[in-house]
Amino acid sequence: MCPAPPQHQILCSRALGLAGLLLAAGHARAQSAAQAGSEMLSMAQPWLATAGVLVLAQALLIALLLTLLRRSRQAAQDMARERAQLLQRGEQDSVELQQLREQVVSMNASDSLTGVATRRRFDEALAGEWSRAWRSQQPLALALVDVDWFSKYNDRYGHDAGDDCLRHVAQVVRSVVRREGDLVARFGGKEFVFICAATDASAAALRAQSLCEALENQVLPHELSRYGVVTASIGVAAVVPGAGQKAESLLQLADRGLRQAKAQGRNRVVLALPALAGLA
């Protein structure tokens, strides 16, 4: 292989031997490294297994948190929806309650038979108009209307016909007393009353006379009446409220006029003067 002198062959032989030793040492180191790597891998397997469990646990925890978040959002949306429904229902209940209150007020303010104002509504209106007239020093007029011989009408025609008669009288009164601000009310069983603000005695008496004539002209049969038809007696009063006077004084004055109208034969209007009732 090495065509050299014997000395060179000796050198070559030594070089080959040295190379073999180096190769053997390298192979031993490789085996040692492989064995070390195998041992390290064997030691790392439990850690790798634990790390896998942790990753899986983290994944499950994240999935659970996401599920809880979705459910929380859904619960919040459901609560918001229910709250909106409750608010809407509350608003509807409030509207219905207000309507019911208005119906109750309307029922208390209107007479169920005749449709005119009730006595309670009249009392409230009289107090308010009296105060207003006192502040403005304007006259306030009031008239009491009584259906003549109404008890005999009921006896002759029956109570159903009597109710129809009262409804008819109420319509006639409303047709005559129709100015804005005027009030017509049922005062009692067969009595009506109306209030006219800023109206003096003469104007109130003319209004009452028109009513008396309009009712008689309806020609509602009343065989037990002196006049043969349904008529009414009316007492009228009008005053400018003074210091110390009360609204009841005006009502008492009109009642005095009504009693005089009945005493004079009914189917008429009597204007009661304040001096006759002790009013100034």
C-alpha positions in Angstrom: 0.0 0.0 0.0 2.9 2.4 0.7 5.8 1.6 -1.6 8.2 3.3 0.8 11.3 2.2 2.5 10.8 0.1 5.6 11.0 3.2 7.8 8.0 4.7 6.0 6.1 1.5 6.4 6.6 1.6 10.1 5.3 5.1 10.2 2.2 4.2 8.1 1.5 1.2 10.4 1.6 3.4 13.4 -0.7 6.0 11.8 -3.2 3.2 10.9 -3.1 2.0 14.5 -3.7 5.5 15.9 -6.6 5.9 13.5 -8.2 2.7 14.7 -7.9 3.8 18.3 -9.5 7.1 17.4 -12.4 5.3 15.6 -12.9 3.0 18.6 -13.0 5.9 21.0 -15.5 7.7 18.8 -17.7 4.7 18.6 -17.6 4.3 22.4 -18.5 7.9 22.9 -21.4 7.6 20.4 -22.7 4.6 22.3 -22.3 6.5 25.6 -24.2 9.5 24.2 -27.0 7.3 22.8 -27.3 5.6 26.2 -27.4 9.0 28.0 -30.1 10.3 25.6 -32.1 7.1 26.2 -31.8 7.6 29.9 -32.9 11.3 29.6 -35.8 10.4 27.5 -36.8 7.8 30.0 -36.6 10.3 32.8 -38.6 12.9 30.8 -41.5 10.6 30.0 -43.3 11.2 33.4 -42.9 14.9 33.1 -44.2 14.9 29.6 -47.2 12.8 30.8 -47.8 15.3 33.6 -47.5 18.2 31.2 -50.1 16.6 28.9 -52.5 16.2 31.7 -52.1 19.9 32.6 -52.6 20.9 29.0 -55.8 18.8 28.9 -57.0 20.3 32.2 -56.3 23.8 31.0 -58.3 23.0 27.8 -61.2 21.6 29.8 -61.1 24.6 32.2 -61.1 27.0 29.2 -64.0 25.2 27.7 -65.9 25.3 31.0 -65.3 29.0 31.4 -66.5 29.6 27.8 -69.6 27.6 28.5 -70.2 29.5 31.8 -69.7 32.8 30.0 -72.2 31.9 27.3 -74.7 30.8 29.9 -74.1 34.0 31.8 -74.7 36.1 28.7 -77.8 34.2 27.9 -79.1 34.6 31.5 -78.4 38.3 31.3 -80.3 38.6 28.0 -83.2 36.6 29.5 -83.3 38.8 32.5 -83.2 41.9 30.4 -86.0 40.5 28.2 -88.1 39.7 31.3 -87.4 43.1 32.8 -88.5 44.7 29.6 -91.7 42.6 29.6 -92.4 43.5 33.2 -91.9 47.2 32.4 -94.2 46.9 29.5 -96.7 45.0 31.5 -96.4 47.6 34.3 -97.0 50.4 31.8 -100.0 48.6 30.5 -101.3 48.1 34.0 -100.7 51.8 34.7 -102.7 52.7 31.6 -105.5 50.3 32.5 -105.5 51.6 36.1 -105.6 55.2 34.8 -108.5 54.3 32.5 -110.2 52.6 35.4 -109.8 55.6 37.5 -111.1 57.8 34.8 -114.1 55.5 34.5 -114.7 55.7 38.2 -114.4 59.5 38.1 -116.7 59.6 35.1 -119.2 57.4 36.9 -119.1 59.6 40.0 -119.4 62.7 37.9 -122.3 61.6 35.7 -125.8 60.5 36.7 -126.3 56.9 35.5 -130.0 57.6 34.6 -130.0 61.0 32.9 -126.3 61.5 31.9 -126.1 64.9 33.5 -123.7 65.7 36.4 -124.2 64.2 39.8 -125.0 66.0 43.0 -121.4 65.5 44.1 -120.1 67.1 40.9 -122.5 70.0 41.4 -121.3 70.6 44.9 -117.7 70.7 43.7 -118.6 73.0 40.8 -120.6 75.4 43.0 -117.7 75.8 45.4 -115.3 76.4 42.6 -117.6 78.9 40.8 -118.4 80.7 44.0 -114.7 81.3 44.7 -114.1 82.4 41.1 -117.1 84.8 41.2 -115.9 86.2 44.6 -112.4 86.9 43.1 -113.7 88.5 39.9 -116.8 90.1 41.6 -119.0 88.8 38.8 -122.5 87.5 39.4 -123.2 83.8 39.8 -126.6 82.4 38.9 -128.2 79.2 40.0 -131.6 77.6 39.2 -133.5 74.7 40.8 -135.8 72.8 38.4 -138.6 70.5 39.8 -140.8 68.3 37.6 -144.4 69.1 38.5 -146.5 66.3 40.1 -143.9 63.7 39.2 -145.1 61.3 41.9 -148.5 61.2 40.3 -146.8 60.6 36.9 -145.1 57.5 38.3 -148.4 56.3 39.8 -150.1 56.7 36.5 -147.5 55.5 34.0 -145.2 53.4 36.0 -141.6 53.8 37.1 -140.1 52.8 33.8 -142.0 55.6 32.1 -141.0 57.9 35.0 -137.3 57.2 34.2 -137.9 57.9 30.6 -139.6 61.2 31.6 -136.6 62.2 33.7 -134.2 61.4 30.9 -136.3 63.6 28.5 -136.4 66.5 31.0 -132.6 66.3 31.4 -132.2 66.5 27.6 -134.4 69.6 27.4 -132.5 71.3 30.2 -129.2 70.5 28.5 -130.5 71.9 25.2 -131.3 75.2 26.8 -128.4 75.5 29.2 -125.6 74.8 26.8 -123.2 77.7 27.1 -119.6 76.8 27.7 -118.9 76.7 31.4 -122.6 76.1 32.4 -123.3 73.0 34.4 -126.5 70.9 34.5 -126.8 68.3 37.3 -129.4 66.1 38.9 -130.0 67.5 42.3 -132.5 64.9 43.6 -135.0 62.3 42.6 -137.1 64.7 40.4 -135.0 67.9 40.7 -132.4 69.3 38.4 -130.1 72.3 39.0 -127.9 74.4 36.7 -125.2 77.0 37.3 -124.4 79.9 35.0 -121.2 81.8 35.7 -121.0 85.6 35.0 -124.8 85.7 34.6 -127.0 88.3 36.3 -130.5 87.7 37.7 -132.4 88.9 34.7 -130.4 86.8 32.2 -130.8 83.8 34.5 -134.5 84.3 34.8 -134.8 84.5 31.0 -132.8 81.3 30.6 -135.1 79.5 33.1 -138.2 80.9 31.4 -137.0 79.5 28.0 -136.5 76.1 29.7 -140.0 76.1 31.2 -141.6 76.9 27.9 -139.4 74.3 26.0 -140.4 71.6 28.4 -144.1 72.4 28.1 -143.8 72.5 24.3 -142.6 68.9 24.3 -146.2 67.9 25.1 -145.3 64.8 27.1 -148.7 63.5 28.3 -149.4 63.8 32.0 -153.1 63.2 32.7 -152.8 63.9 36.4 -151.3 67.3 35.9 -153.3 70.5 35.8 -151.7 71.3 32.5 -152.2 67.9 30.9 -148.5 67.7 30.0 -145.2 67.4 31.8 -144.1 70.8 33.2 -141.6 72.1 35.7 -141.3 74.8 38.4 -138.1 76.7 38.6 -136.6 78.9 41.3 -133.8 81.2 40.2 -131.2 83.3 42.2 -128.1 85.3 41.2 -125.7 87.2 43.5 -122.3 88.7 43.5 -120.5 86.9 46.4 -119.6 89.1 49.3 -117.3 88.8 52.2 -118.5 86.3 54.8 -121.1 84.8 52.4 -121.1 81.1 51.5 -122.1 79.2 48.4 -125.0 77.5 50.3 -126.7 80.9 50.6 -127.2 81.0 46.8 -128.7 77.5 46.8 -131.0 78.5 49.7 -132.1 81.5 47.7 -132.9 79.5 44.6 -134.8 77.0 46.8 -136.9 79.9 48.2 -137.8 80.8 44.6 -138.7 77.2 43.8 -141.1 77.0 46.7 -142.7 80.2 45.7 -143.2 78.9 42.1 -144.9 75.8 43.4 -147.1 77.9 45.7 -148.2 80.1 42.8 -149.5 77.2 40.7 -146.3 75.5 39.3 -145.2 75.6 35.6 -143.5 78.9 36.2 -140.3 80.7 37.1 -139.7 82.8 40.2 -136.7 84.9 40.7 -135.7 85.2 44.4 -134.2 88.5 45.2 -131.2 88.5 47.7 -133.0 91.0 50.0 -135.7 88.5 50.6 -133.2 86.0 51.9 -131.3 88.5 54.0 -128.5 88.7 51.5 -126.8 92.0 50.5 
